[in-house]
Amino acid sequence: MPSISKFEGITIYIYPNEHGKPHFHARYQAEWCKISISKLEVEAGYLPPKQLRKVRVWATRHKEEILSAWEKSQNNKTTGKISPTPYRD
């Protein structure tokens, strides 16, 4: 799977050629969710509150990089990796 970042057991993914609004996926253990890049709202799935908070903090601090990775993925380009830190409040 095309992961772009990993931290504290959470893995962040952007899949190539996905349709819809720009978004990314986060997985923690058996849980997963789809999160909009613009508003950082959960569009589908579930993450425990503690992990979702960490994902949102991380995504807020890396929003431009995540959007760039989304755009690259839609054009079949390599997204690269995004730093896992900082993800703490």
C-alpha positions in Angstrom: 0.0 0.0 0.0 1.2 3.5 -0.7 1.9 4.9 2.7 3.1 8.5 3.0 3.7 8.6 6.8 3.8 6.4 9.9 3.8 7.4 13.6 2.8 5.7 16.9 1.1 2.7 15.2 -0.8 5.0 12.8 -0.2 4.7 9.0 -1.3 7.4 6.5 -2.1 6.4 2.9 -3.0 8.2 -0.3 -4.2 5.9 -3.1 -3.6 6.8 -6.7 -6.5 7.7 -9.0 -9.1 7.9 -6.3 -12.1 10.0 -7.1 -13.9 12.6 -5.1 -12.6 15.4 -3.0 -8.9 15.4 -1.9 -8.5 13.0 1.1 -6.2 10.6 2.8 -6.7 7.4 4.7 -5.5 6.6 8.3 -5.2 3.2 9.8 -4.6 2.2 13.4 -4.6 -1.5 14.3 -7.9 -2.9 12.8 -9.5 0.6 12.5 -9.4 2.9 9.5 -10.9 6.2 8.3 -11.0 8.4 5.3 -10.3 12.1 6.1 -10.9 15.2 3.9 -7.7 17.3 3.4 -9.5 20.6 3.4 -11.5 20.3 6.6 -9.8 17.3 8.2 -13.3 15.7 8.8 -13.8 12.0 8.8 -15.7 11.1 5.7 -15.9 7.3 6.4 -14.7 4.8 8.9 -13.5 5.3 12.5 -10.4 5.9 14.5 -10.2 6.0 18.3 -10.4 9.6 19.5 -6.8 9.7 20.8 -5.4 8.5 17.4 -7.7 10.7 15.4 -6.5 13.8 17.4 -2.9 12.9 16.6 -3.8 12.4 12.9 -5.5 15.8 12.8 -2.6 17.6 14.6 -0.1 16.0 12.1 -2.3 16.8 9.1 -2.8 20.4 10.2 1.0 20.9 10.3 1.5 19.1 7.0 -1.6 20.2 5.0 0.2 21.6 2.0 2.5 18.5 1.7 -0.6 16.2 2.0 -2.4 18.2 -0.7 0.7 18.1 -3.0 0.9 14.3 -2.4 -2.8 13.9 -3.4 -2.3 15.9 -6.6 0.8 13.8 -7.5 -1.1 10.6 -6.9 -3.9 11.7 -9.2 -1.4 12.2 -12.0 0.3 8.8 -11.3 3.4 10.4 -9.8 5.3 9.2 -6.8 3.9 10.9 -3.7 7.0 10.6 -1.5 7.0 10.5 2.2 5.9 13.1 4.7 7.6 13.6 8.1 5.8 11.8 10.9 6.5 14.7 13.3 5.2 16.7 14.8 1.9 15.0 15.7 1.6 16.1 19.3 -0.4 19.1 20.6 
